[in-house]
């Protein structure tokens, strides 16, 4: 299949359902943004006040009370970053689960995007570990240069779909299966994403508003790409089993 095939399929699936999918992707994104904003804003305000005070008074002396508040808000911001990361892992799992159900013709509920939390501590913990390991491995490859980092990102791009499809799989196994699944297909997925470049530019020109509509389009296309790869993998496994099974 070519990029246009995945895009046409996605558009057909989204027809009449744009609003629902937009909400399904927007609500988790807003939740993560809210956690980050609520925990980092006090520190930003505190820093702004101190900078303004220094300019007005011309004094670099920092009051003890300000130091105490800045320390407290710094800790709050750090806790917020961790909380945002944890929530991102959970909703990434949930979004993949939602999208898989959607492209397979189901009618997933909006709260399915938070299934990384609602399905219990096991799923919650594995989602967090998966995002952590995925980021670490991608970062380590990025140390070699930008291109190896991009390749690594595509190598592990199917890991959350695999975990959403196999609820008992470990984080390392999800990464390993994604690596195997993407052998010979990383360039295909890159071309699919690159084909959205015009829409991405248009979304930037509209101050990000366009991403509200682009996100469902791109995510649905990527999910269909996973389904395509899963079909290839399952066919290979069936062929191997048939070859190994003696004919009586």
C-alpha positions as CSV (number, residue, x, y, z in Angstrom):
1,X,0.0,0.0,0.0
2,X,1.1,3.5,-0.7
3,X,0.8,6.6,1.5
4,X,-2.3,7.8,-0.4
5,X,-4.0,4.5,0.2
6,X,-3.6,4.9,4.0
7,X,-4.8,8.5,3.8
8,X,-7.8,7.7,1.7
9,X,-8.8,4.8,4.0
10,X,-8.4,7.1,7.0
11,X,-10.6,9.8,5.4
12,X,-13.3,7.2,4.7
13,X,-13.2,6.0,8.3
14,X,-13.4,9.5,9.7
15,X,-16.3,10.5,7.5
16,X,-19.1,11.5,9.8
17,X,-17.0,10.8,12.9
18,X,-14.5,13.7,12.9
19,X,-16.0,15.4,16.0
20,X,-15.8,12.2,18.1
21,X,-12.2,11.4,17.2
22,X,-11.2,15.0,17.7
23,X,-12.6,15.0,21.2
24,X,-11.0,11.6,21.9
25,X,-7.5,13.0,21.1
26,X,-8.0,16.5,22.4
27,X,-9.2,15.7,25.9
28,X,-6.1,13.7,26.9
29,X,-3.8,16.3,25.3
30,X,-5.6,19.0,27.4
31,X,-5.3,16.9,30.5
32,X,-1.5,16.6,30.1
33,X,-1.2,20.3,29.3
34,X,-3.2,21.2,32.3
35,X,-1.1,19.2,34.7
36,X,2.1,20.7,33.2
37,X,0.7,24.3,33.3
38,X,-0.7,24.2,36.8
39,X,2.6,23.0,38.2
40,X,5.0,25.2,36.3
41,X,3.0,28.4,36.2
42,X,3.7,29.4,39.9
43,X,7.5,29.1,39.2
44,X,7.2,31.2,36.1
45,X,5.2,33.9,37.9
46,X,7.7,33.9,40.8
47,X,10.6,34.3,38.4
48,X,8.9,37.1,36.5
49,X,8.1,39.0,39.7
50,X,11.7,38.7,40.9
51,X,13.1,39.9,37.5
52,X,10.7,42.9,37.5
53,X,11.6,43.7,41.1
54,X,15.3,43.6,40.3
55,X,14.8,46.0,37.4
56,X,12.7,48.4,39.4
57,X,14.9,48.5,42.6
58,X,18.2,47.9,40.9
59,X,19.1,45.5,43.7
60,X,20.3,41.9,43.2
61,X,19.6,41.0,46.8
62,X,17.0,38.2,47.0
63,X,14.7,38.2,50.0
64,X,14.6,35.0,52.1
65,X,10.9,34.6,51.6
66,X,11.3,34.7,47.8
67,X,14.0,32.0,48.0
68,X,11.6,29.8,50.0
69,X,8.8,30.3,47.5
70,X,11.1,29.7,44.5
71,X,12.4,26.5,46.0
72,X,8.9,25.3,46.8
73,X,7.6,26.1,43.3
74,X,10.7,24.5,41.7
75,X,9.9,21.3,43.5
76,X,6.3,21.6,42.4
77,X,7.4,22.1,38.8
78,X,9.6,19.0,39.0
79,X,6.8,16.9,40.4
80,X,4.5,18.3,37.7
81,X,6.9,17.2,34.9
82,X,7.0,13.7,36.3
83,X,3.2,13.6,36.6
84,X,2.8,14.9,33.0
85,X,5.2,12.2,31.8
86,X,3.3,9.5,33.7
87,X,-0.1,10.8,32.4
88,X,1.4,11.0,28.8
89,X,2.4,7.3,29.0
90,X,-1.1,6.3,30.2
91,X,-3.0,8.3,27.6
92,X,-0.7,7.2,24.8
93,X,-1.7,3.6,25.5
94,X,-5.3,4.6,25.8
95,X,-5.3,6.5,22.5
96,X,-3.7,3.6,20.7
97,X,-6.3,1.3,22.1
98,X,-9.1,3.7,21.1
99,X,-7.7,4.1,17.6
100,X,-7.3,0.4,17.1
101,X,-11.0,-0.2,18.0
102,X,-12.0,2.7,15.8
103,X,-10.2,1.6,12.6
104,X,-11.5,-2.0,13.2
105,X,-15.0,-0.7,12.9
106,X,-15.8,-0.5,16.6
107,X,-17.4,2.3,18.5
108,X,-15.0,3.1,21.3
109,X,-16.0,5.4,24.1
110,X,-14.2,8.7,24.8
111,X,-13.1,7.5,28.2
112,X,-11.2,4.6,26.5
113,X,-8.4,7.0,25.9
114,X,-7.7,6.9,29.6
115,X,-7.8,3.1,29.7
116,X,-4.1,3.1,30.6
117,X,-5.2,4.2,34.0
118,X,-8.6,2.5,34.3
119,X,-7.4,-1.0,33.3
120,X,-5.4,-1.3,36.5
121,X,-1.9,-0.9,37.9
122,X,-0.4,-3.5,35.7
123,X,-1.3,-1.7,32.5
124,X,-0.5,1.6,34.0
125,X,3.0,0.5,35.1
126,X,3.8,-1.1,31.8
127,X,2.7,2.0,29.9
128,X,5.0,4.2,32.0
129,X,8.0,1.7,31.6
130,X,7.4,1.5,27.8
131,X,7.5,5.3,27.3
132,X,10.5,5.5,29.6
133,X,12.5,2.8,27.8
134,X,11.4,4.1,24.4
135,X,12.6,7.6,25.2
136,X,15.9,6.3,26.6
137,X,16.7,4.1,23.6
138,X,15.8,6.9,21.2
139,X,17.9,9.4,23.1
140,X,20.9,7.0,23.2
141,X,20.7,6.6,19.4
142,X,20.4,10.3,19.0
143,X,23.7,10.8,20.7
144,X,25.3,9.2,17.6
145,X,23.6,11.8,15.4
146,X,20.2,13.1,14.4
147,X,19.5,10.5,11.8
148,X,20.1,7.5,14.0
149,X,17.7,9.0,16.5
150,X,15.0,9.5,13.9
151,X,15.5,5.9,12.7
152,X,15.2,4.7,16.3
153,X,12.0,6.7,16.8
154,X,10.5,4.9,13.8
155,X,11.9,1.6,14.9
156,X,9.9,1.7,18.1
157,X,6.9,3.6,16.7
158,X,4.6,0.6,16.9
159,X,5.4,-0.4,20.5
160,X,2.3,1.2,22.1
161,X,0.0,-0.3,19.4
162,X,1.5,-3.7,20.1
163,X,1.0,-3.3,23.9
164,X,-2.6,-2.0,23.3
165,X,-3.2,-5.2,21.2
166,X,-1.5,-7.6,23.7
167,X,-2.5,-6.6,27.2
168,X,0.0,-9.0,28.9
169,X,3.1,-8.1,26.9
170,X,6.1,-6.6,28.7
171,X,7.6,-3.2,27.7
172,X,10.8,-4.8,26.4
173,X,8.8,-7.3,24.3
174,X,6.7,-4.6,22.8
175,X,9.8,-2.7,21.8
176,X,11.4,-5.8,20.4
177,X,8.3,-6.7,18.4
178,X,8.1,-3.1,17.1
179,X,11.7,-3.4,16.0
180,X,11.0,-6.6,14.1
181,X,7.7,-5.3,12.6
182,X,9.4,-2.2,11.3
183,X,12.3,-3.9,9.5
184,X,12.0,-2.8,5.9
185,X,9.1,-0.5,6.6
186,X,10.6,2.5,8.4
187,X,10.9,4.4,5.2
188,X,7.3,3.7,4.2
189,X,6.1,5.2,7.5
190,X,8.4,8.1,7.1
191,X,7.0,8.8,3.6
192,X,3.5,8.6,5.0
193,X,4.2,11.2,7.7
194,X,6.1,13.3,5.2
195,X,3.0,13.4,2.9
196,X,1.3,15.4,5.6
197,X,3.9,18.2,5.4
198,X,1.5,20.6,3.6
199,X,-1.1,20.1,6.3
200,X,1.5,20.6,9.0
201,X,2.6,23.9,7.5
202,X,-1.0,25.0,7.1
203,X,-1.7,24.1,10.8
204,X,1.3,26.2,11.9
205,X,0.1,29.1,9.8
206,X,-3.3,28.9,11.6
207,X,-1.5,29.2,15.0
208,X,-2.0,25.5,15.7
209,X,-5.7,25.4,15.2
210,X,-5.3,23.1,12.2
211,X,-3.7,20.5,14.3
212,X,-7.1,19.8,15.9
213,X,-8.1,18.3,12.6
214,X,-4.7,17.1,11.4
215,X,-4.1,15.0,14.5
216,X,-7.1,12.6,14.0
217,X,-6.1,12.3,10.3
218,X,-2.4,11.5,10.9
219,X,-3.1,9.2,13.9
220,X,-5.7,7.2,12.0
221,X,-3.4,6.8,9.1
222,X,-0.6,5.6,11.4
223,X,-3.0,3.2,13.0
224,X,-4.0,1.8,9.6
225,X,-0.3,1.4,8.8
226,X,0.1,-0.7,12.0
227,X,-2.9,-2.8,10.9
228,X,-1.1,-3.3,7.5
229,X,2.1,-4.4,9.2
230,X,0.2,-6.7,11.6
231,X,-1.4,-8.3,8.6
232,X,2.0,-9.0,7.0
233,X,3.3,-10.4,10.3
234,X,0.3,-12.6,10.9
235,X,0.5,-14.0,7.3
236,X,4.2,-14.8,7.8
237,X,3.4,-16.6,11.1
238,X,0.6,-18.6,9.5
239,X,2.8,-19.5,6.6
240,X,5.6,-20.7,8.9
241,X,3.1,-22.7,11.0
242,X,1.7,-24.3,7.9
243,X,5.2,-25.2,6.7
244,X,6.2,-26.7,10.0
245,X,2.9,-28.7,10.4
246,X,3.3,-32.1,8.6
247,X,0.5,-33.1,6.2
248,X,-1.1,-36.3,7.3
